[in-house]
Each structure stands twice: as structure tokens, then as C-alpha cells.
Amino acid sequence: MSAGLAAHAGLFLSAFLAATILPAQSEAVLVGLLLAGYAPWTLLLVATAGNVLGSGVNWLLGRGLAGASSRWAPRQGPMLERAQGWYRRYGRWSLLLSWVPVIGDPLTVAAGMLREPLPVFLLLVTVAKLGRYLVLAALTL
């Protein structure tokens, strides 16, 4: 595997994991690759794709949890309850905050639980995630 492909694959994986409920961060990887001279637009597309797909996993988890009746299903908890409250109050537009640490991931789970249509979810989350990476790249370069 070439160094460029490995770098982009690493960025995709870090962005994907950062968008799931797992504790991970993609911003440092993106900044490092930008400073190393990789093409900014390629990095932005790779990071955004990974981050949006990770949020899609959260949406799917939310859809599954909405109908779950088992004891392990975390349908409650302070972060999830806060996210559901935001989502009920501000609706789908709260997904524009899906990039925000701590509340972003629960918002994407709440969107799945509250049956936000996938196309709308993907559009709003893509705008939010790409916007965050664009600002980060602009501050770096």
C-alpha cells in the first residue's frame, strides 16, 4: 500500500470512528496530513465521507434502538435524553450541530430513534461535517 493511500485510509478510519459513539478524533489526523502537503480537497472529501458514514451507523443504531425491547438497549441516559430534547425542540435542524463534540453523536442516534428520513439526515449531517472540516482546513493552511 502506498504512503498516500495509507494516509487517506487512516484519515477515513479516524473520521469514521470519530463519528460513532467510540472515543476517537479525526481533526489532528486531518491537520497533520494538510501540513504534510496532501491535497486539501481530497482530504476534505475523505474525512467528510468517513465522518458521515460513521454518523450513518449512529442513525442505524438509533433506528434499531427505537424498536428494541431488550434490557441492554440504552434508550435512556443523560446524553441521549438531552439529545432527544434538542431534537424534539429544534427538529432536523439540530443535525447541523452533529459536528459538536459530546452532543453530536447522541443527536445522530436520536435522529434515528425519532425516524428522521435517511436522505434528509445525510444532507444535513454532510453539510455540518464538511463545514467543520472546511473551517479547520482554512485555519490550518
C-alpha positions as CSV (number, residue, x, y, z in Angstrom):
1,M,0.0,0.0,0.0
2,S,1.5,3.4,-1.0
3,A,2.0,6.1,1.7
4,G,-0.6,8.3,0.1
5,L,-3.2,5.5,0.1
6,A,-2.3,4.6,3.7
7,A,-2.6,8.2,4.8
8,H,-6.0,8.6,3.2
9,A,-7.2,5.3,4.6
10,G,-6.1,6.3,8.1
11,L,-7.9,9.6,7.8
12,F,-11.1,7.8,6.6
13,L,-10.9,5.4,9.5
14,S,-10.2,8.1,12.1
15,A,-13.1,10.2,10.8
16,F,-15.4,7.2,10.7
17,L,-14.6,6.2,14.3
18,A,-14.8,9.8,15.5
19,A,-18.4,10.0,14.3
20,T,-19.5,6.8,16.1
21,I,-20.1,6.5,19.8
22,L,-16.4,5.4,20.2
23,P,-14.0,7.9,21.5
24,A,-11.8,9.0,18.6
25,Q,-10.6,12.2,17.0
26,S,-10.1,13.0,13.3
27,E,-9.1,16.6,13.4
28,A,-5.5,16.0,14.4
29,V,-5.1,13.5,11.6
30,L,-6.5,15.9,9.1
31,V,-4.3,18.8,10.2
32,G,-1.3,16.6,10.1
33,L,-2.0,15.5,6.6
34,L,-2.7,19.0,5.5
35,L,0.6,20.2,6.9
36,A,2.4,17.2,5.2
37,G,1.2,18.7,1.9
38,Y,-1.5,16.3,0.8
39,A,-4.2,17.7,-1.5
40,P,-6.7,19.6,0.7
41,W,-9.8,18.8,-1.4
42,T,-9.0,15.1,-1.4
43,L,-8.5,15.1,2.4
44,L,-11.7,17.0,2.9
45,L,-13.7,14.6,0.8
46,V,-12.2,11.5,2.5
47,A,-12.7,12.9,6.0
48,T,-16.2,14.0,5.3
49,A,-17.2,10.7,3.8
50,G,-15.8,8.8,6.8
51,N,-17.4,11.1,9.3
52,V,-20.8,11.0,7.5
53,L,-20.7,7.2,7.2
54,G,-19.9,6.9,10.9
55,S,-22.9,9.1,11.7
56,G,-25.0,6.9,9.5
57,V,-24.0,4.0,11.8
58,N,-25.3,6.0,14.7
59,W,-28.6,6.7,12.8
60,L,-28.9,2.9,12.2
61,L,-28.3,2.2,15.8
62,G,-31.0,4.7,16.7
63,R,-33.4,3.1,14.3
64,G,-32.7,-0.3,15.9
65,L,-33.0,1.1,19.4
66,A,-36.3,2.7,18.7
67,G,-37.9,-0.7,18.3
68,A,-35.7,-2.6,20.8
69,S,-37.3,-4.1,23.9
70,S,-34.2,-5.7,25.4
71,R,-32.6,-4.5,28.7
72,W,-29.3,-3.6,27.0
73,A,-30.8,-1.0,24.7
74,P,-29.6,2.4,26.0
75,R,-32.8,4.2,25.3
76,Q,-32.2,6.4,28.3
77,G,-29.3,8.3,29.9
78,P,-28.4,11.9,30.3
79,M,-26.7,12.5,27.0
80,L,-29.3,10.7,25.0
81,E,-32.1,12.4,26.8
82,R,-30.5,15.8,26.2
83,A,-30.0,15.0,22.5
84,Q,-33.6,13.8,22.2
85,G,-34.8,17.0,23.9
86,W,-32.8,19.1,21.4
87,Y,-34.0,17.1,18.5
88,R,-37.7,17.4,19.6
89,R,-37.3,21.1,20.2
90,Y,-35.3,22.1,17.1
91,G,-36.1,19.2,14.8
92,R,-34.0,18.1,12.0
93,W,-32.0,21.4,12.0
94,S,-30.3,20.3,15.2
95,L,-28.4,17.9,13.0
96,L,-26.3,20.9,11.8
97,L,-24.7,20.5,15.3
98,S,-23.8,16.9,14.6
99,W,-20.1,18.0,14.4
100,V,-20.1,19.4,18.0
101,P,-18.2,17.2,20.5
102,V,-20.2,15.4,23.2
103,I,-23.7,16.3,21.8
104,G,-23.2,15.5,18.1
105,D,-23.1,11.7,18.3
106,P,-26.2,11.4,20.6
107,L,-28.0,13.8,18.2
108,T,-27.4,11.4,15.3
109,V,-28.6,8.4,17.4
110,A,-31.7,10.4,18.4
111,A,-32.4,11.2,14.7
112,G,-32.5,7.5,14.0
113,M,-34.7,6.8,17.0
114,L,-37.1,9.6,16.1
115,R,-37.3,8.3,12.5
116,E,-35.6,11.1,10.6
117,P,-35.7,10.2,6.9
118,L,-32.2,9.0,5.7
119,P,-31.9,11.4,2.8
120,V,-32.6,14.4,5.0
121,F,-30.3,13.1,7.7
122,L,-27.5,12.6,5.2
123,L,-27.8,16.0,3.7
124,L,-27.8,17.9,7.0
125,V,-25.0,15.8,8.5
126,T,-22.9,16.2,5.4
127,V,-23.3,20.0,5.4
128,A,-22.3,20.0,9.1
129,K,-19.3,17.7,8.9
130,L,-18.0,19.3,5.7
131,G,-18.4,22.7,7.2
132,R,-16.4,21.8,10.2
133,Y,-13.6,20.3,8.1
134,L,-13.5,23.4,5.8
135,V,-13.1,25.7,8.7
136,L,-10.3,23.5,10.1
137,A,-8.5,23.4,6.8
138,A,-8.9,27.2,6.3
139,L,-7.4,27.7,9.8
140,T,-4.5,25.3,9.0
141,L,-3.5,26.5,5.6
